[in-house]
């Protein structure tokens, strides 16, 4: 068979109802990793849903206990064809975030796929059950099209606790490094820059959560009798927040900002449009600094957000000076930020503003990662997507959000290529989460093309590395990280398609 035949097979999997049937079963499994009682469901998802499909792919499958006590298990699988062939690792997560069924739209249920027009509603349809189901199905279609051979070695890792920080993932990758070693990670999570534009991202921003607390006294005191005599913790806390991020959203401590954006990333961001689609909020063009465009703020810079802020009883205020105030904050950061030193930076900055009474509590962080956009694997994947869709893919140096990519980029030391199958308006983590079916249709074609092209690369035997490097770039194929900083770029629509896409997704 041919590449086009493999792509057609993948498209027919959706057209024939196969994807919908698989998602209906998988969404019905309540895999909420934050719920203590979810253990059996998390295990069943791996053994009843994923393991049988991987067995059909000719994989050796095993369930691995989490090295973190009480945490969810992992699934590891591998299919080995030949030592001379490239090896790809793919990853997904089967857990989802908790949801209140009452908040979903009329007739919609989080644990039941409901079809309305080109949207399939249900928890996990976009994040991440729909995405890894698409990838595994594309692998099956390519295997059938190549008559029982992929042309590359396959490794699969499925995580059941990604939504609570993937406890144990780094330890699994460190302890089973030989078993998980690969030439490249190709996986799907997150979202495209817009529904109609195929996207590749090469890592993720890091994340550190921290809490600011001002505890001056145990009891509130009457504001008439004590106002002007007692320091107000809410006022102190507001001053502390304003010392960290100004009224236009700019991060103020130098130690919480990254260095300069390299040319390769500046080029990658040029031409990217931030487009949430219908129902998304309007972008504040003057937020985050006038020297930064919206795309630079979310993909190339650091942001400091106040997630929750409280003092007294806002729902029923009284004439009293509160005794304490608290702010829960979050720093999203790119490569080049000294994120392990966040606590010291915060402490020194606040002390320098006379705010020694503000306590700082920094939680665990997740590292930022990215592959250089000029990496040969990136250019190879870009060419594959372009051939399948006729569209110019958006190349993002990193996702605006955070994924456990450090386990692959740092612990395993492999280039990481993410091809997302969702879009900004998918309601990920929110009520009415959905998969956009025209996008899913194109995603199946894209992944069938990628996996077919991997087989073609493997057809060169031991010379595949030289061919990849010679045709797609002169840089090292390993993770070539560079420091990141304030960028110059533009926010304009992507280049027009060079030819009509195989299946243009709806922007709705």
N, C-alpha and C positions, 0 to 999 in steps of 0.2 A: 504493500500500500504506500501511499504518498503522504506528505505533510498535510495537504489539503483534505485528504480522506480522514486522517486522524482528527483534524479540527472539526470536520463535519460530524464525526461520531460523537465528539464531546458536545456539540450543539444539540444533537438529537437526544442526548441524555436528559436535557431540560425539556425539550419539545415533547418527548414521550411521557413526561410525568415522573421520570426517575428521581430528579433532584427534589421535587416536591414531596414525594413519598419518603425519601430518606430524611429530609428535614422534619417532616411531621413526626416521625418516630423519635428523632434526636431531640427536638425541642420539648417533647413530652416528658423527657427525663429531667427532673428538677435538680440540676447540678449547681446549686448555689453554694459556692465554696465557703462563704462566710457563715453559713448555718451549721452549728455543731452536729446536727443530726443528719447531715448530707452524705456522710461517709459511704454508706451502701450505694447511693445513687451515683456518686462519683466513680466508684469501682465498677458498677454495672455498665456505665457508659463506655468504659474502656473495653470490658470483656464481651459485652453483647452487641455493641455498635461498631467499634473501631477495629478490634482484633479480627473479626471474621472478614472484613473488607481487606485488611492487610494480608490475611492468609490467601485470599483470592489473588493478590498481587505477587504471591510466591515469597512472602516475607516470613522470616522466623520472628515470632512475636513473644515478648515476655512482659509481665507486669512487675515493676520494680518498687519496692517499699521506699517511702520517703525517708531520707536520713534524719529529717526533723521529726521528732516524736509527735504522733497525732496528726501529722499533715497528710495530705492526699497523695495517692500513689502516682507514678508515672508509667507510661507505656513506651517501651523501646522496641523497635523493629528494624530488621535489615534484610536486604536482598542483595546478594553479592554475585555478580556475573563474571568479573575478570579483574585481576590486579592491575591490568594495563588501562582500565577505563576510569574516567572521572567519577568521583563519588559526591553525591549531593545529599545534604541533610535537610529535611523539611520539618517544620514545627507548627504546632497549633495548640490551642487550649480548649478544653471541653467544658470548663466551668463558666458560670455567668454571675452577674451581680443580682442582689436581691431586688425585688420589685413589689410594689403594692398594687394588687390587681384592680383595686377600686379606682386607681388613677388612669387606667387605660381607657381608650375610647369605647363608645357604646358598641357592644358586640365583639369586642376584641378581648383575647385572653392570652396572658404571657406564656402559658404552657401548651398552647394550641396554635398551630399555624392557620391564620385566617387570610384568605386571598381576596384582595380588593383592587381591581384593576391591575396595574403593574407592580403592586406592592404585596409582599408576603410578610404579614405581621407575626411577631412571636419573639420571645426572649431568646437571644442567641442566633437569630437568623442572620444578623450582621456581625455579631461579635461573640464567639468566633466560629460557631458551629457551621454556619453557612460557608464561611471562607475555607475552612479545612476540608469540608465535604466537597467543595468544588475542586480543590487540588487533588484529593484522593481519587475523585471520579475521573479527572483528566489523566492521571497516571494509568488508571484501568483502561481507558480508551486508547492511549498510546501503546500500552502493552498488547492489546488486542490487534491494533493496526500493524504492529511490528511482529505479529504472529508469535507471541510468547516471549519476546525479548525487548528490554528497554534500551540497551546500548550504553547503559551507565549503571553504576552501583547506587542503591538507594538506602538511606537511613531515615527513620522517622522517630520523632520524639513528641509525645503528647503530654501536656501539662494539665493538671486538674485543679490548680490553685493560682492561676495567673492573676485573677482579679483581687487577690489578697496579697500580692507581692511575690508570687512564685517561691514560697519557702522551700528550700532544698534543691532548687534548680542549679544554683552555682555549685553546690556540693556534688550533685549528680554529674555535672559536666567535668568537674575536677577529678572525681573518683573513677569515672568511666570514660576518661578522655580518649583512650585507644578505641573503645567501642563506638564512640560518637565522632571520631575524627572524620573530616571530610574536606573536600577541596573548596566547597562553597555552601552557604546556607541559602536556600530559596524558599521563602515562606510568605504567608499572607496574614495580615492583621491591619488594623487601622483603616484609613480611608484615603481615597483619591483627593486631589485638590478640587475636583469638580466631577459630577456624575459622568459627564461626557468625555473626560480626558484620562486615558490610561496613565498610571502613575507608578513610579519606582521610588522608594525611599531607602536610604542606605544605613540607617541607624535610628537612634531616638535621642531626644533631649533627656537629660538627667532630671532627677527630682529630689528635693530635700524639703520635708515638712518641718516646721518649727512653731513653737508657741511662745508668745510673749505674755507674761503675767505680772500684774501689779497688785500685790496683796499688802495693803497698808494697815488694815485693822479688820477685826472679825465682824463688827457690827456696823450698819449704816447709822448716820447721825443727822438730825434735823438740819435742813439747809438754812433755815432762818437763824437758828441759834449758833450754828458752827460754820456757816458759809463764810469764807474769807479767812478762817482760822485753820482749817484742815485741808491738806493737799488732796485734791480729787483724783482718785486712781484712773477714772475714765479720761480725764483731761491729760494726765501723764501718758496714758496709753496712746491716745490720739496723737500726742506730740512724738512719741516713739515711732509710730507708723509713718508719720510725715517725715521723720528723719531718715527713713529707709526707702520710701517711694514717694515721689512728689505728686502734686495734684494733676499731673498729666501722665502718670503711670511710668515715669522714668526711674530706674533703679539708681539710687544715689551712692551707696558705698562702692568704692572702686573695686574692692575685693570680691564683690558679687557680680561684677560685669566681666565679660570675656575679652580677650584681645582681638586683633583685626581679622576680618574675613579674608581668606586667601582668594586669589584670582579664580581658581577652579570652582570654588563654591559660589562666588559672585556670578560667574558665567552660568552655573547650574540654576540659580534662582532667577536669572533674567528671563522674562517672558512667562513667569508663573503668575496665575491669577488666583487669589483667595476668593472662592465662590461657594458659599454654603448652600445655595439653592433656595427655592421657595420656603418661606417660613423661618429662615435664618435671620438673626439680628443684623441690623445695619452696622457696618464697621465704622468706628470712630477714627477718622483719618488723622486727627491731631493728638491721638493717644499714643504714649510710648516713646515720644521723642520726634521732633520734626525732621531729624536727619535720617529716620528709618521709614521705609515703606511697610505696608502691612505684611507682605510676604517675608520681609526681613525680620520683622518682630517675632513672628511665630516659628520660623524655621532657622533663623540665623542669629538670634539674640536671646538674652535672658529676660525673664519676667518674674516679678515678685507680686504675688496676689494675696490679698486678705480673704480667706475663705469663710471665716466667721468671726464676729466681733460682739462682745457682750459686756454689760455692766448694769447693775441694778436689775429691774424687772421691766424691760421695754414694753411688754404687753399690758402692764398695769403700773405705770410710773407713780412714784410717791415723792413728796418733798423731802428727800433725804439724800445725803452724800453717800454713795456706795462705798463699801469697804474694799472692794476688789474689782478688777477688770481683767479681761482675757481676750487675746486675739490669736486665732489659729491661721497661720500663714504658710505659703508654699513658694519655693524658688524652683522654677523650671530653668534649666541651664544647658548650654551647648558645650561641646568639646573645647578645652582650653581654660575652663573655669576651675579654680582650686576648691572644689566642692567639699573636700575633706576638712577644710579649714573654716567652714561657714560659721561655726559657733564662736570661734575667736574673732572673726571679722565682725559679727554682730555685736559681741560684747565690747570690743574696742570702739566701735562706731557709736554705740549708745552711750558708753561712758564719756566719750569725747563731747557729747551733747549734754552732759550733766544728768543723764538718765540712769544713774547707778541703781535706782530702786526698781528698775524693770528686770525681771528674771527672764532668762532665755533658756528654753528647753528644746534642743534639736533632736529630731528623730533620725532613724536610719535613712540613708540615702541610696539612690540608684545612679550608677555612673552614666554619663553621656557617651555615645559612640557614633561613629560614622566611618564610612569608607570613602576614599577620595573619588569624586565623580569621574576622574580619568582612569580609574582602575579598569583593567581589561574585562573583568567579569561584568562590570556595570555597562560598558559599551556593548558587550555581547548581548546582554539582556535587553538593552535599549533597541538593538537592531532586530531582535526576535519579536518584540512587541510591535515595532514599526511594520515589520513584514506582515504580521497577522492582521493588524487593524487598519493600516494605512495612515494612522495618526502619529503625530510626534509626541512621544511620551514626556510627561513632566518628570524631571529628575530632581528629587529633594535630597539634600545632604543628610537630613534626619527628619523623622516625624516630629510634629509639634508636641505630641504627647510623649508618654514614656512606656517602653516595652522592656522586658528582661533581656535586651540584646547583648548586654555585657557578658552574659554567660557564654555566648557564642563568639563574639568579637574578641573579648579579652581572655576568658578562660580557655576556650578551644582554639582561639587564634585564627579564625577563618573569616573571609570576606562575607558580609551579610547583605543579601538582596531581598527586599520586601516588595511584593506586588499586591497592593491592597485591592479588595473586591467590594468595598463599600464606599459611601460618599458622605459629605458633611451633614446632610439632612436626614441621616438614617435613624436618628433618635437613639444612638448607642448609649447604653446605661440608663436610658430614660423610658417612661411609658411610651407605648406604640413603636417600639423598635421594629425595623422592617428591612427586608432585603429587596432591593430594586431589581426586578427580574430582567429587564433589558441589559442592565449592567452585569448581572450574573451570567447571562447568555454570552456576552462578550468575554467575561472572565474565564469561562470554560474554554473558549476558543484560544484565548491568550495562553493559558497554562498548558493546553495540549500542544501549542506551538513551541513553548519553552521546553517542555519535556521531549518533544520530537527533536528539537535542535540539539539538546544534550546528547541524544543518541547519535546524531550526525557527527557531533564533535568526537564522541567516543569511537567512531568508525576509523579514526586515524591512529588508534592503538596508543602505543607509548609516546607518539609524537603529538598527542592532543594539546599538551601544555605549550609546546613551541608554536603550534598553529594558532592557539588562542592569543598568545602574546604577540606573534608576528602580525596577525590580522587586526587585533582589537586594541593594542596599546603597548607601549614600551615600559610601563610601570610594573613594579612588583605586584603579583596577583594577591598578595596578602594585604591585610588591612593597613592602608597607608593614611594614617590620621594626620591632620594638620590642625593648627589652632584656629579658632573661629572668633569673629568679632563683628563690630558694626559694619554693615554692608552698604553697598550702593547697588541698587538693582531697580527693577521696574515692576509694576503691577499691571500687566497688560494681558489680554487674552493670548492663549497659546497659538502657535503657528497653525495655519489651516492644514487640513488633511491633504496629503499628496495624492491620495486616491480615496474613494469612499470606503468607510470602515465596513468590516464584515457584518457587524450588527450595531448600529449606532444606538447607544443607550439614551433613554429619555432623561431629560434634565429635571423631571418632576420629583 
